[in-house]
């Protein structure tokens, strides 16, 4: 008999034994971060809508098309969190962590919510882990954060991924590049929506996956060719540190992240075993976001890694991962007193009535 209720579209259930792999992936992705001294932070599932509008960017698809936003019983606009960085920054400012010892190093995990077309590994409730390092504008910190993400994937046995890297420049070179890119784009035969995007955030046009748009923008000027001296030097040091750490990467000058707050170092981890939706995680530096949200004018860098997508990538490689589990012992209780004894914590096994077999469950 079919249940009258089903999970909402785009919201997965994880059942045993796959749920054990899910937990192992989630915990494994953060192992390197915790060993490096990043402390866990637990964040609200929902926040003031204005936090994401201001922090993520009103022109982004995340804010304009994908957020779950509603009015609560006090008629306040709240939103189920679509990403983690804005919430972490809010907490750092609220609890004045930015006025203490820097950098502040935090990590987190949990569900995030985006209303997008469900497909393999792209859900409306997505599970992520994340890391944020706030308060120091040092390319060595960029390399540390990237290396932590790389180590998280490798600790699970995943090896078919690659790290793509670029720089999105800084405030001294981005305005001039923006004008240059817009001048190029406005000469093209763009549809109305793409032209509007070019007016608001022209970098987003370079991220358009439609073949005809990619063909038209093949010769577009690239940010990497127009970096300021300081941004270029920062990026070169990041690469030198990654080389020293033995973290392999490729430069992707056309990379554009889906959130507006990124500056300078930007990166993405991709796995070709997932098809067109190949991203399994990414992040970057977000200088200016703290002050934009009301905090100190300090910099930061972080990443978000998809637990669901990492699990799919492992499956695409024919691999599985399990965490630390208990030893399965099946006890057969002889009588009610034995059932109670077996049910005590620490006895192991499948206790109580669940340990009695012989009657099949209902279909």
C-alpha positions in Angstrom: 0.0 0.0 0.0 1.4 3.4 -1.0 1.8 5.9 1.9 -0.5 8.9 1.8 2.5 11.1 2.6 5.7 11.4 0.6 8.8 13.5 1.3 8.6 16.9 -0.4 10.1 17.0 -3.9 13.8 17.4 -3.9 14.2 16.3 -0.3 16.1 13.0 0.2 15.7 10.4 2.9 18.8 8.5 4.0 18.1 5.1 5.3 20.4 2.3 6.7 22.8 1.3 5.4 23.3 4.4 3.2 22.7 6.7 6.2 25.9 5.3 7.9 27.9 6.3 4.8 26.2 9.7 4.8 27.3 10.3 8.5 30.8 9.0 7.7 31.1 11.4 4.8 29.8 14.4 6.8 32.2 13.7 9.7 35.1 12.8 7.5 35.0 16.1 5.5 35.5 18.0 8.7 38.2 15.8 10.3 41.1 17.9 8.9 39.5 21.2 10.0 39.0 20.0 13.6 42.5 18.7 13.8 43.7 22.1 12.6 41.9 23.8 15.5 38.7 24.9 13.9 35.9 25.0 16.5 32.3 23.8 15.8 29.6 26.4 15.6 25.9 25.6 15.6 23.7 28.0 13.7 20.0 28.7 13.4 18.1 27.0 10.5 16.4 30.3 9.7 17.6 33.9 9.8 16.4 37.4 9.1 15.8 37.6 5.3 17.8 40.9 5.1 21.0 39.0 6.2 21.0 37.0 3.0 19.8 39.7 0.7 22.6 42.0 1.9 25.3 39.4 2.4 24.8 37.0 -0.5 23.6 39.7 -3.0 20.1 40.6 -4.1 21.0 40.1 -7.8 22.1 36.5 -7.3 19.9 33.5 -8.3 20.2 32.3 -4.7 18.4 35.4 -3.3 16.2 36.3 -6.3 14.9 32.8 -7.2 15.9 30.1 -4.8 15.3 31.1 -1.1 12.6 29.7 1.1 11.2 33.0 2.5 8.1 33.5 4.6 6.6 35.8 7.2 6.5 34.4 10.8 3.6 34.9 13.2 5.1 38.3 14.2 5.0 39.3 10.5 8.8 39.3 10.3 10.4 38.1 7.0 12.6 35.1 7.7 14.4 32.7 5.4 15.6 29.1 5.7 19.4 29.4 5.3 20.6 28.9 1.7 24.3 28.9 2.7 26.4 29.1 5.8 28.8 32.0 5.5 26.4 34.9 6.2 25.1 33.2 9.3 28.6 32.6 10.6 29.5 36.2 10.0 26.3 37.4 11.8 27.2 35.2 14.8 30.8 36.5 14.9 29.6 40.1 14.9 26.8 39.5 17.4 29.0 37.8 19.9 31.9 40.2 19.2 34.3 37.5 18.2 35.8 39.9 15.6 37.0 42.1 18.5 39.0 39.3 20.1 42.0 37.1 19.1 42.2 36.8 15.3 41.8 34.8 13.1 38.5 33.3 14.3 38.4 29.7 12.9 35.0 27.9 12.8 33.5 24.9 11.2 29.9 23.7 10.8 27.6 21.2 9.2 23.9 20.8 8.6 21.0 21.2 6.1 20.6 24.2 3.8 17.7 25.0 1.6 17.4 26.2 -2.0 14.3 26.0 -4.3 15.9 24.8 -7.5 15.1 22.1 -10.0 15.8 18.7 -8.3 18.2 16.4 -10.0 20.8 13.9 -9.0 22.8 15.4 -6.2 21.1 18.8 -6.4 18.4 18.9 -3.8 16.1 21.5 -2.2 17.4 20.4 1.2 21.1 20.0 0.7 23.6 18.9 3.4 26.9 20.7 3.7 29.9 21.2 5.9 31.8 24.4 6.0 34.8 26.2 7.3 35.4 29.9 7.9 38.6 31.7 8.9 38.0 35.3 9.7 40.2 38.2 10.5 43.5 37.8 8.6 44.3 38.9 5.0 47.1 36.4 4.5 47.5 34.2 1.4 48.9 31.5 3.7 45.5 31.3 5.3 43.9 30.9 1.9 46.2 27.9 1.2 45.4 26.5 4.6 41.7 26.5 4.1 42.0 25.0 0.6 44.3 22.3 1.9 41.8 21.4 4.6 39.1 20.9 2.0 41.4 18.9 -0.2 42.4 16.7 2.8 38.7 16.2 3.7 38.0 14.6 0.3 41.1 12.5 0.3 40.5 11.2 3.8 37.4 9.5 2.4 39.3 7.8 -0.4 37.9 10.1 -3.1 40.6 10.7 -5.7 38.7 11.5 -9.0 38.3 15.2 -8.2 40.2 18.3 -9.2 40.7 21.7 -7.6 40.0 24.7 -9.9 41.4 28.0 -8.8 41.2 31.7 -9.8 41.3 35.2 -8.4 38.3 37.6 -8.7 40.5 40.7 -7.9 40.0 43.4 -5.3 38.4 46.8 -5.0 41.3 48.5 -6.8 40.8 46.5 -10.1 37.3 45.2 -10.1 35.5 48.4 -11.0 37.6 49.0 -14.2 37.3 45.4 -15.2 33.5 45.5 -14.7 33.3 48.4 -17.1 35.5 46.6 -19.6 33.4 43.4 -19.4 30.1 45.3 -19.7 31.4 47.1 -22.8 32.2 43.8 -24.4 28.8 42.2 -23.4 26.6 45.1 -24.5 27.9 44.6 -28.1 26.6 41.0 -28.1 23.1 39.9 -29.2 22.0 38.9 -25.7 18.5 38.0 -24.7 16.7 40.3 -22.3 17.4 38.4 -19.1 21.1 37.9 -19.9 21.4 41.6 -20.7 19.8 42.5 -17.4 22.3 40.2 -15.7 25.1 42.0 -17.5 23.9 45.3 -16.2 23.7 44.1 -12.5 26.6 41.7 -12.3 28.4 41.1 -15.6 30.6 38.3 -14.2 27.5 36.1 -13.9 27.2 36.1 -17.7 30.6 34.3 -17.9 29.1 31.5 -15.7 26.2 30.9 -18.2 26.1 27.3 -19.1 24.1 27.7 -22.3 26.3 26.8 -25.4 25.3 29.8 -27.5 26.1 32.2 -24.6 29.4 30.5 -23.9 30.3 30.7 -27.6 29.5 34.4 -27.7 31.6 35.1 -24.6 34.6 32.9 -25.6 36.7 36.0 -26.2 35.5 38.0 -23.2 38.1 39.8 -21.2 39.1 37.8 -18.1 39.6 39.1 -14.5 42.9 37.2 -14.2 44.4 39.4 -17.0 43.4 42.6 -15.2 44.4 42.0 -11.6 45.9 44.9 -9.6 49.5 44.4 -8.5 48.4 43.6 -4.9 45.8 41.1 -6.0 48.2 39.4 -8.5 50.9 39.1 -5.8 48.3 37.7 -3.3 47.3 35.0 -5.9 50.9 34.1 -6.7 51.7 33.5 -3.0 48.5 31.3 -2.6 49.7 29.2 -5.5 53.2 29.0 -4.1 51.9 27.8 -0.7 49.6 25.2 -2.4 52.6 23.9 -4.3 54.6 23.6 -1.1 51.7 21.8 0.6 51.5 19.4 -2.4 47.9 20.3 -3.2 47.3 19.9 -7.0 45.2 22.5 -8.8 44.4 23.9 -12.2 43.8 27.6 -13.0 40.3 28.3 -14.4 40.1 32.0 -15.4 36.4 31.7 -16.2 35.3 30.5 -12.8 32.5 32.5 -11.3 30.9 31.6 -7.9 27.2 32.0 -7.4 27.5 34.4 -4.4 28.4 38.1 -4.7 30.7 38.4 -1.7 33.8 36.6 -3.2 37.0 38.5 -3.8 40.6 37.5 -4.6 41.1 33.8 -4.2 38.2 31.7 -5.4 38.1 27.9 -5.8 35.9 25.0 -6.7 36.2 21.2 -6.4 34.7 19.3 -9.3 34.2 15.6 -10.0 33.5 14.6 -13.6 31.7 11.4 -12.4 28.7 13.6 -11.6 28.0 14.8 -15.1 27.0 18.4 -15.8 26.5 19.2 -12.2 30.1 18.4 -11.3 30.7 20.7 -8.4 31.2 19.0 -5.0 32.3 22.1 -3.1 34.0 25.4 -3.3 34.6 28.7 -1.6 36.8 31.8 -1.5 37.9 35.0 0.2 35.2 37.5 1.1 37.0 40.7 2.1 34.4 43.4 2.9 31.6 41.1 3.9 32.2 41.7 7.7 31.9 45.4 7.4 29.0 45.2 5.0 27.1 43.3 7.7 28.0 45.7 10.5 31.2 44.2 11.9 34.9 45.2 11.9 36.5 45.8 8.5 38.4 42.5 8.5 38.8 39.8 5.9 37.8 36.2 5.7 37.9 33.0 3.7 35.9 29.8 3.8 34.3 27.0 1.9 31.2 24.8 1.7 31.4 21.1 0.7 28.3 19.1 -0.4 27.8 16.0 1.7 25.2 14.6 -0.7 27.3 15.3 -3.8 30.5 13.8 -2.2 28.6 10.7 -1.4 27.5 10.4 -5.0 31.0 11.0 -6.2 32.2 8.2 -4.0 29.5 5.9 -5.4 30.6 7.0 -9.0 34.1 5.7 -8.1 32.6 2.5 -6.7 33.7 3.3 -3.2 32.0 3.3 0.1 33.0 4.7 3.5 31.9 3.8 7.0 32.4 5.5 10.3 33.1 4.1 13.7 30.2 1.7 14.4 29.3 -0.8 17.1 29.7 -4.5 16.8 26.4 -6.1 15.8 25.4 -8.8 18.3 22.0 -10.5 18.0 20.7 -11.8 21.3 17.7 -14.1 21.8 16.0 -13.3 25.0 14.3 -16.3 26.7 11.4 -14.6 28.6 10.4 -11.1 29.6 13.1 -10.7 32.3 15.8 -11.5 29.7 14.2 -9.0 27.3 14.5 -6.2 29.9 18.1 -7.2 30.7 19.1 -7.2 27.0 17.4 -3.8 26.5 19.8 -2.1 29.0 22.2 0.4 27.4 25.6 -1.1 26.8 24.4 -4.6 26.3 24.7 -4.3 22.5 22.6 -6.4 20.2 19.1 -5.7 19.0 17.3 -5.5 22.3 13.8 -6.1 23.6 11.0 -7.1 21.3 13.0 -6.0 18.3 15.3 -8.9 19.0 12.5 -11.4 18.5 12.1 -12.6 15.0 9.5 -14.8 13.4 6.7 -12.4 12.5 7.2 -10.4 9.3 6.4 -6.7 9.2 3.4 -5.4 7.4 3.9 -4.5 3.8 
